[in-house]
């Protein structure tokens, strides 16, 4: 039987995991504190260690360091209900084999343990990694799908791999690009974002490649392009799906050859930059429709990060709202407080504008909060009036109402089924139906 050390302070979780793994053939040594874990590791190394991160005065990172010190080949699997980019990066750089966000399926843990058994690394291939290396992140959230993104960032950031970041508007794609750059070997060099959607097809080539004097009307001097200006650093091509088909070929050639030719120049220049790209469009569908080059799509699709919309990680809303509340209280010298009902109203909303909308909403609430208290009524009022009316005259609240109406119709009026489709609790849907006056649906 393979010996395994389990470090978990919650007795129910410890018992459940221990019993499950013993039934799967592992000799589990289960402890509840870092002190006990250190004592076990001092006595004998374990090939596999499974540890919670937040335990007592010390953490799972201390257990990780002790396990790796006892045996550099030890596979350490960390788990936490409070995952963050900092903890994932510290775990990865400290040599953790994997990281699990709680709650998780026991079969998922078993799969990771079995992968660890099949991936033993020889001593000479192990590298000393400094777990105290400073980490750079502003990402907020601990949902399971966000933790998976943290893990991907921690693995790919130190490389020069091209990364395509996909997600709806307002989900934080540029923030992820910043994190990839800030935790890369290019961190001390420039990070230059380019909004491809805002550049006319006739301007994007000179913007990226530069131009020499006289290349076009008004070019009265040589102009350095973004790729050359970011030499040694990172260029972030936001909304890359908006690039004109004619320029896509030139961009592909640059990615392959790392060479630019400024407009009006006959001399190519070698440029060393890392490319990160983002889109809120479905590039694969655009390829099928002939609106995006297939070869460029394959070149972009090296590492892909799909950022979930906020409605798919509602558990992060309190964390985000709390962080934004603290930020704007400090900025405006306020002492606004979110009431329990106010926070519940924020959690229940579907956030079609994602994190960006939540951020602006909290800023508005802080400024306008009567008596410094942000109540459910205040949140509802802000939602109804938060977005400029479009030509259709609809606000984001109207959009949510229409979405709920359609789902109810599709579910044949079955509110339980509609709640499952919408990804919200049934009681939450009942409150929304009552508030929106959809009782007859």
C-alpha positions in Angstrom: 0.0 0.0 0.0 1.3 3.5 -0.9 1.9 5.6 2.2 0.1 9.0 2.1 0.1 11.9 4.6 -3.2 13.8 4.9 -3.2 17.2 6.6 -6.7 18.5 7.2 -8.0 20.4 10.3 -11.7 19.8 9.6 -12.5 16.4 11.3 -15.4 15.6 8.9 -13.4 16.3 5.8 -10.4 14.5 7.2 -12.4 11.4 8.0 -14.2 11.4 4.6 -11.0 11.7 2.5 -9.1 9.3 4.7 -11.8 6.6 4.5 -12.1 7.0 0.7 -8.4 6.8 0.1 -8.0 3.8 2.4 -10.7 2.0 0.4 -8.7 2.8 -2.7 -5.7 1.0 -1.3 -3.6 3.8 0.3 -2.1 3.7 3.8 -3.3 7.1 5.0 -1.6 8.8 7.9 -4.1 11.6 8.8 -3.2 14.6 11.0 -5.0 17.8 12.0 -2.2 20.3 12.4 1.0 21.5 10.8 2.9 20.5 13.9 1.9 16.9 13.6 2.6 17.0 9.9 6.1 18.3 10.5 6.8 15.6 13.1 5.7 12.9 10.6 7.8 14.4 7.8 10.8 14.6 10.1 10.5 10.9 10.9 10.0 9.6 7.4 9.3 11.2 3.9 6.0 10.4 2.2 5.8 9.8 -1.6 2.4 11.6 -1.6 1.2 14.4 0.7 -2.3 15.9 0.6 -2.7 19.1 2.6 -5.1 21.9 3.2 -3.5 25.3 2.9 -5.2 27.3 5.7 -4.7 25.1 8.8 -3.4 26.9 11.9 -0.6 29.4 12.5 1.3 27.8 9.7 0.0 26.8 6.3 0.0 24.1 3.7 2.9 26.0 2.0 5.0 25.2 5.1 3.9 21.5 4.8 4.9 21.6 1.1 8.4 23.0 1.9 8.9 20.4 4.7 7.7 17.5 2.4 10.0 18.6 -0.4 12.9 19.0 2.0 12.4 15.5 3.3 12.1 14.1 -0.2 12.4 16.3 -3.4 10.4 13.6 -5.2 7.4 13.9 -2.9 4.2 14.8 -4.7 2.4 17.4 -2.7 -1.3 18.2 -3.5 -2.7 21.3 -1.9 -6.4 22.1 -1.4 -8.3 25.1 -0.2 -11.7 26.7 -0.1 -10.0 30.1 -0.3 -7.9 29.8 -3.4 -6.2 32.9 -4.7 -3.6 33.7 -7.3 -1.0 34.2 -4.6 -1.6 30.8 -3.0 -1.6 29.0 -6.4 1.5 30.8 -7.5 3.3 30.0 -4.2 2.2 26.4 -4.4 3.4 26.1 -8.0 6.7 27.8 -7.5 7.2 25.8 -4.3 6.9 22.6 -6.4 3.4 21.4 -5.5 2.2 18.7 -7.9 -1.3 20.1 -8.1 -3.9 22.3 -6.4 -7.6 21.6 -5.7 -10.3 24.1 -4.9 -12.8 23.0 -2.3 -15.4 21.6 -2.6 -14.3 18.9 -5.0 -15.3 15.4 -6.0 -13.3 12.7 -4.3 -12.7 11.1 -7.7 -10.9 14.3 -8.8 -8.5 13.9 -5.9 -8.0 10.3 -6.7 -7.2 11.1 -10.3 -4.6 13.6 -9.3 -3.0 11.2 -6.8 -2.7 8.5 -9.5 -1.2 11.0 -11.9 1.3 11.8 -9.2 2.2 8.2 -8.8 2.8 7.9 -12.5 4.9 11.0 -12.8 7.7 10.5 -10.3 10.6 12.8 -11.2 14.3 11.7 -10.9 16.3 13.6 -8.3 18.6 15.3 -10.8 15.7 16.9 -12.6 14.4 18.7 -9.6 15.1 22.4 -9.3 15.3 24.6 -6.3 12.5 27.1 -6.4 12.2 30.1 -4.1 8.7 30.1 -2.6 9.2 33.6 -1.3 9.6 35.1 -4.8 7.3 38.1 -4.9 4.0 37.5 -6.7 2.1 40.0 -8.7 -1.7 39.8 -9.0 -4.9 41.8 -8.7 -7.2 39.0 -9.6 -10.0 38.4 -7.0 -11.9 35.1 -6.6 -11.6 31.6 -5.3 -14.1 29.7 -7.3 -13.0 26.4 -8.8 -12.9 27.6 -12.4 -10.9 30.7 -11.4 -8.4 28.5 -9.5 -7.9 26.5 -12.7 -7.0 29.8 -14.4 -4.6 30.7 -11.7 -2.9 27.3 -12.2 -2.6 27.9 -15.9 -1.1 31.3 -15.4 1.4 30.0 -12.9 2.6 27.4 -15.4 2.6 29.4 -18.6 3.7 32.9 -17.3 7.5 32.0 -17.1 7.4 30.8 -20.8 7.2 32.7 -24.0 4.2 30.8 -25.2 1.5 32.7 -27.0 -1.7 32.8 -24.9 -5.2 33.4 -26.2 -7.6 34.7 -23.6 -11.3 34.2 -24.4 -14.3 35.6 -22.5 -17.2 38.0 -22.5 -16.7 41.8 -22.2 -15.9 42.8 -18.6 -14.6 39.5 -17.3 -11.0 40.7 -16.8 -9.1 39.5 -19.9 -6.6 42.4 -19.8 -6.0 41.8 -16.1 -5.1 38.2 -16.9 -2.7 39.4 -19.6 -1.1 41.8 -17.0 -0.7 38.9 -14.6 1.0 36.7 -17.3 3.4 39.5 -18.0 4.0 40.6 -14.4 5.0 37.0 -13.4 7.1 36.3 -16.5 10.8 36.7 -17.2 9.9 39.9 -19.2 8.3 41.6 -16.2 10.9 44.5 -16.1 10.2 45.2 -19.8 7.3 47.1 -21.3 3.7 45.8 -21.4 1.8 47.5 -24.2 -1.9 46.8 -24.9 -3.4 47.4 -28.2 -7.2 47.7 -28.7 -7.6 46.2 -32.2 -11.3 47.1 -32.3 -10.6 50.8 -32.1 -8.1 50.9 -35.0 -9.2 51.3 -38.6 -7.8 48.7 -41.0 -5.7 51.4 -42.6 -4.0 52.3 -39.4 -3.3 49.1 -37.6 -0.2 48.2 -39.7 1.5 51.5 -38.9 0.4 51.2 -35.3 2.0 47.8 -34.8 4.9 47.8 -37.3 5.7 51.6 -37.4 6.3 53.8 -40.4 9.1 55.8 -42.0 9.0 59.4 -42.9 6.9 60.0 -46.1 5.3 56.5 -46.0 1.9 58.2 -46.2 0.3 61.6 -46.1 1.1 63.2 -42.8 4.1 61.0 -42.0 6.6 63.8 -41.4 8.9 61.7 -39.2 9.8 58.1 -38.5 7.3 56.5 -36.2 8.1 53.5 -34.0 5.5 50.8 -33.9 4.2 49.0 -30.8 6.1 45.8 -31.5 9.4 47.7 -31.6 8.5 49.9 -28.6 7.8 46.8 -26.5 11.1 45.1 -27.5 12.0 42.5 -24.8 8.5 42.8 -23.3 4.9 41.9 -24.1 2.3 43.1 -26.5 -1.3 42.4 -25.7 -3.6 42.3 -28.7 -7.1 42.9 -27.3 -10.1 42.0 -29.4 -7.9 40.3 -32.0 -11.0 39.0 -33.8 -11.6 42.5 -35.1 -8.4 42.6 -37.2 -9.0 42.9 -40.9 -8.5 39.7 -43.0 -5.9 41.4 -45.2 -3.7 42.3 -42.1 -4.1 38.9 -40.5 -1.6 37.4 -42.9 1.0 40.0 -42.1 0.4 39.4 -38.4 0.8 35.7 -38.9 4.1 36.2 -40.7 5.3 38.4 -37.8 4.4 35.7 -35.3 6.4 33.1 -37.2 9.4 35.2 -38.1 9.5 37.8 -35.3 10.4 40.4 -38.0 8.7 43.7 -38.8 8.9 45.9 -41.9 7.8 49.5 -41.1 5.5 51.1 -43.7 7.6 52.7 -46.4 10.8 50.8 -45.4 12.5 48.1 -47.4 14.6 46.9 -44.4 13.1 44.4 -42.0 13.9 44.5 -38.3 14.1 41.6 -35.8 11.9 42.2 -32.8 11.7 40.2 -29.6 8.3 40.4 -28.0 5.8 38.0 -26.5 2.3 38.1 -27.9 -0.8 37.7 -25.7 -4.2 38.0 -27.4 -7.8 38.3 -26.3 -11.2 38.1 -27.8 -14.9 38.1 -26.8 -15.8 36.5 -30.1 -15.9 32.8 -31.2 -12.8 32.6 -33.4 -13.5 29.0 -34.4 -16.9 30.0 -35.7 -15.3 33.0 -37.5 -12.9 30.6 -39.2 -15.8 28.5 -40.4 -17.5 31.7 -41.7 -14.4 32.8 -43.6 -14.0 35.9 -41.4 -10.7 34.7 -39.7 -7.7 32.9 -41.1 -7.5 29.3 -40.1 -3.7 29.3 -40.1 -3.7 32.4 -37.8 -6.2 30.6 -35.5 -3.9 27.6 -35.2 -1.0 29.9 -34.4 -3.0 31.6 -31.7 -4.3 28.4 -30.2 -1.2 27.4 -28.3 -2.4 28.0 -24.8 -6.0 29.1 -24.3 -7.5 30.6 -21.1 -11.3 30.8 -21.0 -12.5 33.3 -18.5 -15.9 32.4 -17.1 -18.6 35.1 -16.8 -19.5 36.3 -13.3 -22.8 34.5 -13.4 -20.9 31.2 -13.5 -18.9 32.1 -10.4 -21.4 33.8 -8.1 -19.4 32.7 -5.0 -16.8 35.3 -6.0 -19.3 38.2 -5.9 -18.9 38.9 -2.1 -15.1 38.8 -2.5 -15.2 41.2 -5.4 -17.8 43.5 -3.9 -15.9 43.6 -0.6 -12.7 44.5 -2.4 -14.4 47.2 -4.5 -16.2 48.6 -1.4 -12.8 49.0 0.4 -11.2 50.6 -2.7 -13.9 53.2 -3.2 -14.4 53.9 0.5 -10.7 54.8 0.6 -10.8 56.8 -2.6 -13.8 59.0 -1.7 -13.3 59.1 2.1 -16.5 57.2 2.7 -17.5 54.6 5.3 -20.2 52.8 3.2 -21.3 49.4 4.5 -23.0 46.6 2.6 -26.0 45.2 4.5 -26.8 41.5 4.4 -29.7 42.1 2.1 -27.6 44.4 -0.1 -25.0 41.7 -0.5 -27.6 39.1 -1.3 -29.1 41.3 -4.0 -25.6 41.7 -5.6 -25.2 37.9 -5.5 -28.6 37.3 -7.0 -28.1 39.5 -10.0 -26.9 37.9 -13.3 -24.3 40.6 -14.1 -24.5 40.7 -17.9 -21.7 43.3 -17.8 -19.6 40.9 -15.6 -16.9 42.1 -13.1 -16.6 45.5 -14.8 -20.3 46.2 -14.2 -20.0 45.1 -10.6 -17.1 47.4 -10.0 -18.9 50.4 -11.4 -22.0 49.4 -9.5 -20.2 49.3 -6.1 -18.5 52.7 -6.9 -22.0 54.2 -7.6 -23.4 52.7 -4.4 -20.6 53.9 -2.2 -21.0 57.5 -3.6 -24.8 57.5 -3.2 -25.3 55.3 -0.1 -27.7 57.0 2.3 -26.3 57.0 5.8 -23.5 54.8 4.5 -25.7 51.7 4.4 -26.1 49.8 1.1 -29.4 48.0 1.3 -31.3 45.6 -1.0 -33.4 48.5 -2.2 -30.4 50.6 -3.0 -28.9 47.8 -5.1 -32.2 47.2 -6.9 -32.5 50.9 -7.7 -28.9 51.1 -8.9 -29.4 48.1 -11.2 -32.5 49.6 -12.7 -30.7 52.8 -13.5 -27.1 51.7 -14.0 -26.9 51.4 -17.7 -27.5 54.1 -20.4 -30.6 53.3 -22.4 -29.9 51.8 -25.8 -32.0 52.4 -28.9 -34.4 49.7 -27.8 -34.9 51.6 -24.5 -33.8 48.6 -22.5 -31.6 48.7 -19.4 -29.6 45.8 -18.0 -32.4 45.1 -15.5 -34.8 44.9 -18.5 -32.4 42.4 -20.1 -32.4 40.2 -17.0 -36.2 40.3 -16.8 -36.4 39.2 -20.4 -33.9 36.4 -19.8 -35.9 35.1 -16.8 -39.2 35.4 -18.8 -37.7 33.3 -21.7 -36.3 30.7 -19.4 -39.6 30.3 -17.5 -41.4 29.9 -20.8 -38.9 27.3 -22.0 -39.3 25.5 -18.7 -43.1 25.4 -19.1 -43.5 27.6 -16.0 -41.6 25.1 -13.8 -39.8 27.5 -11.5 -37.5 24.8 -10.1 -36.3 23.8 -13.6 -36.0 27.5 -14.5 -33.8 28.1 -11.5 -31.5 25.2 -12.4 -31.2 26.6 -16.0 -30.4 30.1 -14.7 -27.9 28.7 -12.2 -29.6 30.3 -9.2 -31.4 29.0 -6.1 -35.2 28.5 -6.4 -35.9 31.0 -3.6 -33.7 33.5 -5.4 -35.8 33.1 -8.5 -39.0 33.5 -6.5 -37.7 36.8 -5.1 -36.8 38.0 -8.6 -40.2 37.0 -10.0 -42.0 38.9 -7.3 -39.7 42.0 -7.6 -40.1 42.1 -11.4 -43.8 41.5 -11.3 -43.6 38.2 -13.3 -46.0 36.4 -10.9 -48.2 35.4 -13.8 -45.4 33.6 -15.6 
